Amino acid sequence: MALTKNPKLALIPSGYKASKVYSVLPSNGVGDFDFTRSGNATRVNKDGLIETVDADVPRLNYPMIDGVVSGCPSLLLEPSRSNLVTYSEDFNNSSWLNSYASISENTTISPDGTQNAETFLITSNNGVFYKAPSLSSGTTVTQSIFVKNIDADRINLEVSTVSTAGLVSFFFTNSEITSFELTNGISADFDNYGNGWYRIYLTCTTNETNQLFKFRLNESGMSCYVWGAMLEEGSFPSSYIPTTTSTATRSAETCTGAGDANTFNDSEGVLFGEISALAKTGRIALNDGTTSNNVRFVYNSSTNVIEAILFNGTNQASLAYSLPIKGAFNKISFKYKASDFSLYVDGFKVDSQVGSGTTFTSGTLSEIDFDAGSNGLVPFYGSVKQLQYFDTALSDEELALLTSL
C-alpha cells in the first residue's frame, strides 16, 4: 500500500541558509522556517568531523553509528549552554591543575580534523588533570572529554570533594563504561566519533561549592590522546563548545513560522514528525500565532511521554504514549478531526479518542513552530529528521504506513 495523499508542508532537512530552513513543500517558500541563534555552534558534518558554523546558520547534524556517518542529517535544535572549562583544548595551560602527568601538544588529528589533540602521559601512579570551577551546591552538571587510546586500558572520570566521590571508568579494550562509585545520582555514557575517538561524559549533582572534576589514567607510563573538555550545567551532554581564555556560551535556537492560513485545514489534518527529543520538555505546535489554538506534540522529559493535544480554549483531545527509549528517534503522527483523534507511534495506534472533541473555526491555524506557539514558550530541543503536515485526515492504514519503521 502507498499513501494516496501528499503532505501540504514537508520539512526534510537538506536546504538552508542563514536564518532560514527550507521545506521541500510547498515549493513557493511559504513552508520555510525562520531560524535564529545569536552566536556560533558546532555540528558533525558529512565527513564525520566536528565543525563550527556561524551565527543564525542552522545545523544539519549527521548521525554517527559505530563511528561512521550513517544516513541523512537531522536538524539539531539545542538550548543555551555554557562550557565552564577554559582552555578546553590546551591541557598544558596553567589553568589546569596537573598531578603526576605530562602533556605533549598537537600530536594527532582531533575530531575536528586538525592536528591539535594532545598526548596525556601518566608519569606517576594516579595521574590526574582536573578543573574546579565554583558551582553552587545542588547544581546538575555534565562533564565530558574526547579521548583516543594509545596504550592505556581505561580512563576514569571522577567528581569528588573532601566528603564524597563518584567514579566511572571507560575501558578502551571493549568500549564499555563501568561505574565503581556512584553518589549524587551520577550517570555516565559515551559516543563513538570514529577514528578511535570517543566522547565520554558523566552527569551528577554537586554537593559542595568547590567540586573537583577529574580525568585520570590509573597506572604510571600509560597514555592516551585528549581533546575538547567540557563542563556544562544540565542533565545531558550538548554539542561541543570550544573555549580559550574564558568560558563560552552557545545561545538557544529558535525555529518558527512555517506556513500560512491557506496551508492548513482547520477542521481536519495530520501532524507528523520523525524526531528525537533531548532530555528537556518541549513542544511542536501547529497554531494561530499564539498559544490560544493549537495542534501540538508535547514531550515530557521527566516521564519520556509524548502527548498529542488539540487545544481551542480547552483540551478537546489529549492522547499520550510512553516512549520506550529516551533519546531515540520515533515516527509520530497525530490525526485530528471532530470526534475522531488518534496518535500513532512507529507503525502502531497507541491512543485514540472517538465520539467527542471539536476542532477550529475556519481561518484559525496559520503556522507551525518548534515551540508552544510562536512566542518562545516551551521550545522543542532535539533532532528532527522530518516534519510533515497533511491537510486531510489519513486512514488508519495510511497512518500506520506513514509511521512505520
C-alpha positions as CSV (number, residue, x, y, z in Angstrom):
1,M,0.0,0.0,0.0
2,A,1.1,3.6,-0.7
3,L,-0.1,6.9,0.6
4,T,-2.8,8.3,-1.6
5,K,-2.2,11.9,-0.4
6,N,0.8,14.1,-0.4
7,P,1.8,16.4,2.5
8,K,0.8,20.1,2.2
9,L,4.0,21.0,4.1
10,A,7.2,18.9,4.4
11,L,10.4,19.7,6.2
12,I,13.2,17.3,5.3
13,P,16.4,19.0,6.5
14,S,18.6,19.4,3.4
15,G,18.5,23.1,2.3
16,Y,19.2,26.1,4.4
17,K,20.9,29.5,4.6
18,A,21.5,31.9,7.4
19,S,18.2,32.5,9.3
20,K,16.2,30.0,7.1
21,V,15.5,26.3,7.0
22,Y,13.9,25.3,3.7
23,S,10.9,23.0,3.4
24,V,10.5,20.8,0.4
25,L,6.8,21.6,0.2
26,P,5.3,23.9,-0.6
27,S,7.8,25.0,-3.3
28,N,6.9,28.7,-3.1
29,G,8.7,29.3,0.2
30,V,5.6,29.6,2.4
31,G,6.6,26.5,4.3
32,D,10.1,27.6,5.1
33,F,11.1,28.1,8.8
34,D,12.7,31.2,10.3
35,F,15.8,30.3,12.3
36,T,17.8,32.2,14.9
37,R,20.9,31.6,17.1
38,S,22.9,34.6,18.2
39,G,26.3,33.0,18.1
40,N,28.4,30.2,16.7
41,A,27.8,26.5,17.3
42,T,29.3,23.1,16.3
43,R,27.9,20.2,14.4
44,V,29.0,16.9,12.9
45,N,29.4,17.4,9.2
46,K,29.0,14.9,6.3
47,D,32.7,13.8,6.8
48,G,32.1,13.0,10.4
49,L,34.1,15.9,11.7
50,I,33.1,18.5,14.3
51,E,32.9,21.9,12.6
52,T,31.8,25.4,13.7
53,V,29.0,27.2,11.9
54,D,28.3,30.9,12.1
55,A,25.5,32.7,14.0
56,D,22.0,32.1,12.6
57,V,23.2,29.2,10.4
58,P,21.0,26.1,11.1
59,R,22.9,22.9,12.0
60,L,22.3,19.9,9.8
61,N,23.9,17.3,12.1
62,Y,25.0,13.9,10.6
63,P,24.4,10.8,12.6
64,M,27.3,8.6,13.7
65,I,26.8,4.9,14.2
66,D,29.8,2.9,15.4
67,G,32.0,5.9,14.5
68,V,30.8,6.1,10.9
69,V,28.4,8.7,9.3
70,S,25.3,6.7,8.6
71,G,22.2,8.3,6.9
72,C,20.9,11.7,6.2
73,P,21.3,14.7,8.5
74,S,18.8,16.0,11.0
75,L,18.1,19.5,12.1
76,L,19.7,20.0,15.6
77,L,18.0,22.4,18.0
78,E,19.6,22.9,21.4
79,P,19.1,25.1,24.5
80,S,21.6,27.6,25.6
81,R,24.6,26.0,27.3
82,S,28.0,27.3,28.6
83,N,31.3,25.5,28.7
84,L,32.7,26.3,32.2
85,V,36.1,24.9,31.4
86,T,38.6,27.4,29.9
87,Y,41.3,26.2,27.5
88,S,39.2,23.2,26.5
89,E,41.9,22.0,24.1
90,D,45.0,23.2,25.8
91,F,45.7,21.0,28.8
92,N,49.2,22.5,29.2
93,N,47.7,25.8,30.2
94,S,48.3,26.7,33.9
95,S,44.5,26.9,34.5
96,W,44.5,23.1,34.5
97,L,45.7,21.5,37.8
98,N,48.1,18.7,37.0
99,S,49.3,15.9,39.3
100,Y,51.8,13.4,38.0
101,A,51.2,13.7,34.3
102,S,52.7,15.3,31.2
103,I,51.1,16.8,28.1
104,S,52.6,16.8,24.6
105,E,50.8,19.3,22.3
106,N,49.5,18.8,18.7
107,T,50.4,15.1,18.5
108,T,47.5,13.7,16.5
109,I,44.4,14.6,14.5
110,S,41.4,15.5,16.7
111,P,37.7,15.0,15.9
112,D,37.7,18.4,14.2
113,G,40.1,17.1,11.5
114,T,43.2,19.2,12.5
115,Q,46.3,18.1,14.4
116,N,45.5,19.8,17.7
117,A,44.9,16.9,20.1
118,E,47.3,16.3,22.9
119,T,49.0,13.3,24.4
120,F,48.3,12.7,28.1
121,L,51.0,10.6,29.7
122,I,51.0,9.4,33.3
123,T,54.4,9.9,35.0
124,S,53.4,8.5,38.4
125,N,50.5,6.4,39.7
126,N,47.1,8.0,39.8
127,G,48.0,10.9,37.5
128,V,45.2,13.5,37.4
129,F,44.1,16.5,35.4
130,Y,41.2,18.4,36.9
131,K,39.2,21.7,36.9
132,A,37.4,23.0,40.0
133,P,35.0,25.8,38.9
134,S,32.9,27.4,41.6
135,L,29.3,26.0,41.4
136,S,26.5,26.2,43.9
137,S,25.7,23.0,45.8
138,G,22.8,21.2,44.2
139,T,23.7,22.1,40.6
140,T,23.2,19.4,38.0
141,V,26.2,19.3,35.7
142,T,27.7,17.2,32.9
143,Q,31.4,16.7,32.4
144,S,32.8,15.4,29.1
145,I,36.0,14.9,27.2
146,F,37.1,13.3,23.9
147,V,39.7,10.5,24.3
148,K,41.6,8.2,22.0
149,N,43.7,5.3,23.3
150,I,47.5,4.9,22.9
151,D,48.4,2.1,25.4
152,A,46.0,2.5,28.4
153,D,43.4,0.0,29.5
154,R,41.0,2.7,30.7
155,I,40.4,6.3,31.6
156,N,38.5,7.5,34.6
157,L,36.1,10.4,35.0
158,E,35.6,11.5,38.6
159,V,33.7,14.1,40.6
160,S,34.9,14.5,44.1
161,T,35.1,16.7,47.2
162,V,36.6,16.1,50.7
163,S,33.4,14.3,51.8
164,T,32.3,12.2,48.8
165,A,33.3,10.9,45.4
166,G,31.9,9.3,42.3
167,L,34.0,7.4,39.7
168,V,33.3,5.9,36.3
169,S,35.8,4.2,34.0
170,F,35.7,3.9,30.2
171,F,37.5,0.8,29.1
172,F,39.2,1.2,25.8
173,T,39.6,-2.5,25.0
174,N,35.8,-3.2,24.8
175,S,34.3,0.3,24.7
176,E,32.4,0.0,27.9
177,I,31.6,2.2,30.8
178,T,31.8,0.7,34.3
179,S,30.7,2.5,37.5
180,F,32.9,1.9,40.5
181,E,31.5,4.5,42.9
182,L,28.1,6.2,42.3
183,T,26.9,9.1,44.5
184,N,24.6,12.1,44.0
185,G,22.8,10.4,41.1
186,I,25.8,10.0,38.9
187,S,25.3,8.5,35.5
188,A,27.7,8.1,32.5
189,D,27.8,7.1,28.9
190,F,29.9,7.6,25.7
191,D,29.6,8.3,22.0
192,N,31.8,6.9,19.2
193,Y,33.2,9.6,16.9
194,G,35.2,7.4,14.7
195,N,39.0,7.0,14.0
196,G,39.4,5.7,17.6
197,W,37.9,8.8,19.2
198,Y,35.2,8.6,21.9
199,R,33.4,11.3,23.8
200,I,32.8,10.1,27.4
201,Y,30.6,12.0,29.9
202,L,29.4,11.9,33.5
203,T,26.4,13.7,34.9
204,C,26.0,14.4,38.6
205,T,24.6,16.9,41.1
206,T,27.1,18.9,43.0
207,N,27.1,18.8,46.8
208,E,29.8,21.3,47.6
209,T,30.9,24.6,46.2
210,N,34.4,23.5,45.3
211,Q,33.6,20.3,43.5
212,L,36.6,18.8,41.6
213,F,36.0,17.3,38.1
214,K,38.8,15.0,37.2
215,F,40.0,12.7,34.5
216,R,42.9,10.3,35.0
217,L,44.7,7.2,33.9
218,N,45.5,4.8,36.7
219,E,49.0,3.4,36.0
220,S,52.4,5.0,35.5
221,G,53.5,5.0,31.9
222,M,50.0,4.8,30.4
223,S,49.0,7.3,27.8
224,C,46.1,8.4,25.6
225,Y,45.1,11.4,23.4
226,V,42.7,14.0,24.8
227,W,40.8,16.9,23.3
228,G,37.7,19.0,23.9
229,A,37.0,19.1,27.6
230,M,33.6,20.4,28.7
231,L,31.7,21.1,31.9
232,E,28.1,22.4,31.5
233,E,25.1,22.9,33.7
234,G,22.5,20.4,32.7
235,S,21.4,16.8,32.9
236,F,22.7,15.7,29.4
237,P,25.7,16.5,27.2
238,S,25.1,19.0,24.4
239,S,27.2,19.7,21.4
240,Y,30.8,20.7,22.0
241,I,31.6,24.3,22.9
242,P,35.3,25.2,22.4
243,T,36.9,27.7,24.8
244,T,40.2,29.6,25.2
245,T,40.9,32.3,27.8
246,S,37.3,32.4,29.1
247,T,34.2,30.3,29.3
248,A,31.9,30.3,26.2
249,T,28.2,30.1,25.7
250,R,26.2,28.7,22.8
251,S,22.9,30.6,22.5
252,A,19.5,28.9,22.3
253,E,18.0,28.2,18.9
254,T,14.5,29.0,17.6
255,C,12.8,27.6,14.5
256,T,9.3,29.0,13.8
257,G,6.9,30.5,11.3
258,A,6.3,27.8,8.6
259,G,3.1,28.0,6.6
260,D,0.1,30.4,6.4
261,A,-3.6,30.3,6.8
262,N,-4.0,28.8,3.3
263,T,-1.7,25.9,4.2
264,F,-3.7,24.4,6.9
265,N,-7.1,22.8,7.3
266,D,-8.9,23.9,10.5
267,S,-11.3,21.0,10.6
268,E,-9.1,18.0,9.9
269,G,-5.5,17.0,9.2
270,V,-2.4,15.2,10.4
271,L,0.8,16.4,12.0
272,F,3.7,14.0,11.6
273,G,7.3,14.1,12.8
274,E,10.3,11.9,12.9
275,I,12.1,13.3,16.0
276,S,14.5,12.6,18.8
277,A,13.9,14.8,21.9
278,L,16.6,15.9,24.3
279,A,16.1,15.4,28.0
280,K,14.1,18.6,28.2
281,T,10.3,19.2,28.0
282,G,9.3,20.8,24.7
283,R,6.5,21.3,22.1
284,I,6.0,21.4,18.4
285,A,2.7,23.2,17.6
286,L,0.5,23.9,14.6
287,N,-1.1,27.1,15.9
288,D,-2.7,30.5,15.3
289,G,0.4,32.5,16.2
290,T,-0.4,32.3,19.9
291,T,-1.0,29.6,22.5
292,S,-4.8,30.0,22.2
293,N,-5.4,27.5,19.5
294,N,-3.1,24.6,18.5
295,V,-2.5,21.1,17.5
296,R,0.7,20.1,19.3
297,F,3.2,17.4,20.3
298,V,4.3,17.7,23.9
299,Y,7.4,15.8,25.0
300,N,7.7,15.4,28.8
301,S,11.3,14.9,29.7
302,S,10.7,13.6,33.3
303,T,8.4,10.7,32.1
304,N,9.6,10.2,28.5
305,V,6.0,10.6,27.4
306,I,4.8,12.1,24.1
307,E,1.4,13.7,24.2
308,A,-0.8,14.8,21.3
309,I,-3.2,17.6,22.2
310,L,-5.8,19.7,20.3
311,F,-6.5,22.9,22.3
312,N,-9.1,25.5,21.3
313,G,-9.7,27.2,24.7
314,T,-9.9,23.8,26.4
315,N,-8.3,20.4,25.6
316,Q,-10.6,18.8,23.0
317,A,-8.3,15.8,22.7
318,S,-5.3,14.7,24.8
319,L,-3.6,11.5,23.8
320,A,-0.4,10.1,25.3
321,Y,2.2,7.3,24.9
322,S,5.3,6.4,26.9
323,L,8.3,6.2,24.6
324,P,10.4,3.0,25.1
325,I,13.9,4.5,24.8
326,K,15.0,8.0,25.8
327,G,16.7,10.0,23.1
328,A,15.8,7.5,20.3
329,F,14.1,8.6,17.0
330,N,10.4,7.9,16.7
331,K,7.9,8.5,13.9
332,I,4.9,10.1,15.5
333,S,1.6,11.2,13.9
334,F,-1.5,13.0,15.3
335,K,-4.7,12.9,13.4
336,Y,-7.3,15.5,14.3
337,K,-10.9,15.6,13.1
338,A,-14.1,16.4,15.0
339,S,-14.9,13.4,17.3
340,D,-12.0,11.4,15.7
341,F,-8.5,11.7,17.0
342,S,-5.6,9.2,17.0
343,L,-1.9,9.0,17.9
344,Y,0.4,6.7,16.0
345,V,4.0,5.9,17.0
346,D,6.3,3.7,14.9
347,G,3.6,2.0,13.0
348,F,1.0,1.4,15.7
349,K,-2.0,3.2,17.0
350,V,-1.1,3.9,20.7
351,D,-4.1,6.1,21.7
352,S,-7.3,7.4,20.3
353,Q,-10.4,9.4,21.1
354,V,-13.7,8.8,19.2
355,G,-17.1,10.4,19.8
356,S,-16.1,13.7,21.3
357,G,-14.0,16.8,20.7
358,T,-14.2,19.7,18.3
359,T,-11.6,21.4,16.1
360,F,-11.4,25.0,14.9
361,T,-13.4,27.7,13.1
362,S,-12.3,28.5,9.5
363,G,-9.1,30.6,9.2
364,T,-7.7,29.9,12.7
365,L,-4.5,27.9,12.1
366,S,-1.6,29.9,10.4
367,E,1.8,28.4,11.2
368,I,4.0,25.6,12.6
369,D,6.6,26.3,15.3
370,F,9.1,24.3,17.3
371,D,7.6,25.8,20.5
372,A,4.2,26.3,22.1
373,G,3.1,28.9,19.6
374,S,5.5,31.5,18.1
375,N,6.4,33.1,21.4
376,G,9.4,31.1,22.5
377,L,7.4,29.3,25.3
378,V,8.4,25.6,25.9
379,P,10.6,25.3,22.8
380,F,11.4,21.9,21.4
381,Y,15.0,20.8,21.7
382,G,16.3,17.7,19.9
383,S,16.9,16.4,16.4
384,V,14.4,16.5,13.5
385,K,14.7,14.1,10.5
386,Q,11.4,15.3,9.1
387,L,8.2,17.2,9.9
388,Q,5.1,16.9,7.7
389,Y,1.6,18.3,7.6
390,F,-1.4,16.7,5.7
391,D,-4.5,18.9,5.2
392,T,-6.8,15.9,5.4
393,A,-7.3,13.1,7.9
394,L,-5.5,10.0,6.8
395,S,-6.9,6.5,7.2
396,D,-5.7,4.1,9.8
397,E,-3.8,2.1,7.2
398,E,-2.1,5.3,5.9
399,L,-1.1,6.4,9.4
400,A,0.4,3.0,10.2
401,L,2.3,3.2,6.9
402,L,3.5,6.8,7.5
403,T,4.9,6.0,10.9
404,S,6.2,2.5,10.1
405,L,9.8,1.8,10.9
